Amino acid sequence: MDTALSSVAAPAPAHRSLRRTVAAYVALTKPRVIELLLVTTAPVMILAEGGLPSIWLVLATLLGGSLAAGSANAFNMVIDRDIDRLMRRTKNRPLVTGELTARQATVFATTIGLGSIAWLWATTNALAAALAFAAILFYVVIYTLVLKRRTEQNIIWGGIAGCFPVVIGWSAVTGSLDWAPIILFLVVFLWTPPHYWPLSMRYRDDYASA
């Protein structure tokens, strides 16, 4: 009887496999990083509107921004899969464990990246879409490919990618840029190094192994 009950209660292997695959794709996007980016987007939209903007516009912008950030983060995991396997804090990422292949991750990153640009273009405006595209390119090319493995200054200049949500949120509301979002962009830029350096000291040995 116990055996029968356990077999009924246990999810089917196909369901477990699907759930694990979905979880792996979600992990590629680095959801906790996306949360930090969205926190800076919504308040700037309120500032740009001088009040509460359309809820639809806010949700559309947050969705587009999430997809853009998720795309950049997924590309980052594809490129860094060799060093991710050397560090304790990254050894369980889906490309290291084999849950997903590099090809699957690349297709996923490309799909949601193009989707984010098309979505923002259709639901906000061309400027917001162009800034999202620039953010993806900066994080993937400038930070991940060029700076990360060549200089300890990578987090300083790479932090620029994390500043883009400010200008994306502003442009989604106004269709233009002004001094206010540029100043906020610089505030986030200056906040990034002191925010990250304590973390880097905590994981110093981990980074040294890679």
DRENKEVEX-253443 format. One line per 3 residues: number of its first residue (from 1); their letters; for each residue x, y, z of C-alpha. Coordinates in steps of 0.001 Angstrom, whole numbers, plus 524288, in hexadecimal, padded with zeros to 5 digits. Layout:
# residues N
NUM) A) X/Y/Z | ...
//
This chain:
# residues 210
1) MDT) 80000/80000/80000 | 80B0F/8095B/80392 | 8117A/8065E/7F6A6
4) ALS) 804F6/80945/7EF5B | 80303/8161F/7F687 | 81102/81A78/7F41B
7) SVA) 80FDC/8177D/7E5B2 | 80386/81F9C/7E4DC | 80942/82AF1/7EC8F
10) APA) 8161B/82B7F/7E51B | 815F6/83421/7D8E5 | 817CC/82D45/7CC0A
13) PAH) 825C9/82D5C/7C6D9 | 82172/83579/7BB19 | 81BAE/83FBD/7C41E
16) RSL) 82806/84005/7CC49 | 8302F/84159/7C00B | 827CE/84C78/7BAC6
19) RRT) 82836/8539D/7C7BE | 836FA/85245/7C898 | 838A7/856F8/7BAA0
22) VAA) 83016/862E5/7BCE9 | 83768/865C1/7C989 | 84450/864BF/7C22D
25) YVA) 83FF1/86E94/7B7ED | 83B3A/877CA/7C29E | 84850/87667/7C98B
28) LTK) 84F35/87A91/7BD03 | 848DF/887F8/7BE36 | 84E29/88A55/7CC17
31) PRV) 840F7/88E7A/7D1EB | 846F5/894AC/7DE12 | 84F0C/89DC4/7D5A0
34) IEL) 84308/8A153/7CDAE | 83BE3/8A518/7DA34 | 8464D/8AF3D/7DD3B
37) LLV) 8453A/8B4E7/7CF92 | 83671/8B600/7D024 | 83724/8BD13/7DD2C
40) TTA) 83D98/8C881/7D62D | 83477/8C855/7CA71 | 826F1/8CA7F/7D056
43) PVM) 82A49/8D633/7D920 | 830CD/8DD34/7CDC6 | 82486/8DB4D/7C59B
46) ILA) 81C95/8E1F5/7D052 | 8266F/8ED0B/7D0AE | 825F6/8EE87/7C1EA
49) EGG) 81710/8EEEB/7C1F8 | 8165E/8F82F/7CD84 | 80C6B/8EEC6/7D32B
52) LPS) 807D8/8E101/7D0B5 | 8098F/8DCCF/7C290 | 80080/8D324/7BC08
55) IWL) 8010F/8C609/7C309 | 80183/8BF70/7B5BF | 80D59/8C78B/7B1E5
58) VLA) 81451/8C44B/7BEA2 | 8118F/8B5BD/7BD54 | 81572/8B5AE/7AEF5
61) TLL) 8223A/8BC9B/7B206 | 8255C/8B3AE/7BD78 | 822A9/8A7AA/7B531
64) GGS) 82B0D/8AC9A/7AA02 | 835DB/8B063/7B352 | 83556/8A314/7B9F0
67) LAA) 83690/89C14/7ACF5 | 841F6/8A4B6/7A8C3 | 84926/8A2AC/7B59B
70) GSA) 8462E/89424/7B541 | 84BC6/89349/7A791 | 85857/89A16/7AB8A
73) NAF) 859B6/89183/7B79C | 85778/8851C/7AFC4 | 861D5/888FC/7A5D1
76) NMV) 86AD9/88BAC/7B148 | 868E6/87DE0/7B668 | 86BC0/8781C/7A909
79) IDR) 87875/87F9B/7A7D7 | 87CCA/87D69/7B5EA | 87924/86F16/7B733
82) DID) 8877C/86B2D/7B7AE | 88AAA/87388/7C38A | 87D5D/8717E/7C9E7
85) RLM) 880CE/86330/7CC05 | 88CC2/86756/7D3F5 | 8858F/86F6D/7DE29
88) RRT) 87D18/86A5C/7E948 | 872D1/874E9/7E7C9 | 870CF/87211/7D942
91) KNR) 87350/8637F/7D833 | 864BD/86062/7D881 | 86133/868E6/7CCEB
94) PLV) 859CC/8615D/7C25D | 864B9/86190/7B843 | 86E6A/85C4F/7C232
97) TGE) 8658F/85166/7C704 | 861C0/84DA5/7B92A | 8536A/85095/7BB55
100) LTA) 8540D/858B6/7AED7 | 85D8C/858FB/7A37D | 864A8/86514/79EB9
103) RQA) 85CBE/8646E/79235 | 84FD4/86429/79988 | 85406/86F8A/7A1FF
106) TVF) 858A7/8776E/79643 | 84BDB/8754A/78EFC | 84453/87918/79B37
109) ATT) 84C83/88559/79D8D | 84B1E/88994/78F63 | 83C77/88728/78F39
112) IGL) 83923/88ECC/79B76 | 842D9/89973/797C0 | 83C7E/89BBE/78A89
115) GSI) 82F41/89A3C/79101 | 8326D/8A4D4/79AF0 | 8364F/8AE83/79066
118) AWL) 82A48/8ABA9/78827 | 8217D/8AC61/79417 | 826C8/8B972/798CB
121) WAT) 8261D/8BEEA/78B0A | 817D7/8BAD9/789D6 | 81349/8BE87/79777
124) TNA) 81BC7/8CA56/79AFA | 8241C/8D0D0/79093 | 83007/8CF2B/787F2
127) LAA) 83935/8D634/79156 | 83627/8CD11/79CA7 | 8380A/8C166/793A8
130) ALA) 8450C/8C6AB/78EAB | 849E5/8C8FB/79C88 | 84637/8BB08/7A045
133) FAA) 84DE9/8B603/7949E | 85980/8BE7D/79894 | 858D4/8B916/7A675
136) ILF) 85956/8AB0B/7A184 | 864CB/8AE13/79895 | 86C37/8B53E/7A339
139) YVV) 86AAF/8AA61/7AD3F | 86DD5/89F5E/7A3E9 | 8787B/8A577/79B8A
142) IYT) 87EFA/8B02C/7A38A | 87DBE/8AA44/7B11B | 87DA6/89B82/7AF0E
145) LVL) 88632/899EF/7A302 | 88F83/8A581/7A408 | 89102/8AA0B/7B21B
148) KRR) 88DF0/89ED3/7BB39 | 899D0/8964E/7B87A | 8A365/8A13F/7B5BA
151) TEQ) 8A2B0/8AB44/7C09B | 89E5D/8ACEB/7CEAF | 897B9/8B963/7CA24
154) NII) 88D51/8B0FC/7C3BB | 88310/8B306/7CE49 | 884B4/8C1D4/7CDCE
157) WGG) 88250/8C36B/7BF57 | 87A13/8B737/7BE22 | 870F0/8BD3D/7C81C
160) IAG) 86C3A/8C659/7BD6A | 8639B/8BB40/7B897 | 85C3B/8BB9F/7C56D
163) CFP) 8596C/8CA13/7C3A7 | 8518E/8C877/7B72E | 84479/8C57A/7BDD8
166) VVI) 84434/8D392/7C287 | 844C1/8D950/7B4E6 | 83C17/8CEA3/7AF40
169) GWS) 83180/8D1B4/7B93B | 8326E/8E04A/7B6B1 | 83236/8DEF1/7A7F0
172) AVT) 826CC/8D56D/7A874 | 81EA0/8E045/7AE82 | 823BF/8EC47/7A774
175) GSL) 82961/8E6FF/79AC3 | 8358E/8EF20/79D51 | 840C1/8F104/7A6E6
178) DWA) 843C7/8FC72/7AFD3 | 84D87/90045/7BA4E | 845B2/8F9D5/7C536
181) PII) 84743/8EBCB/7C048 | 85588/8EE77/7BCD0 | 85826/8F2C6/7CAC8
184) LFL) 8510B/8E6D6/7D01B | 858EA/8DE7F/7C6B5 | 8655E/8E402/7CCB9
187) VVF) 8604B/8E1C4/7DA94 | 85E31/8D353/7D7B6 | 86B6A/8D2C6/7D0EE
190) LWT) 87266/8D858/7DCDA | 86AD3/8CF52/7E5FF | 86ECC/8C2E6/7DEF2
193) PPH) 87D40/8C1A1/7E2F0 | 87B6B/8C38E/7F1AD | 86FB7/8BA6F/7F104
196) YWP) 8776C/8AFCA/7EA2C | 884C3/8B0D3/7F089 | 8804D/8AB59/7FDC7
199) LSM) 87A7F/89FB9/7F684 | 8871F/89DC9/7EF09 | 88EAB/89D89/7FBD0
202) RYR) 8855A/8935E/8013F | 8875E/88AAF/7F549 | 895B9/88DED/7F37C
205) DDY) 89A75/87FD5/7F40F | 88FAB/87BA5/7EAE1 | 893C4/885B5/7E0C7
208) ASA) 8A20E/88225/7E27A | 89F1B/87411/7DED8 | 899C5/878B1/7D1BF
//
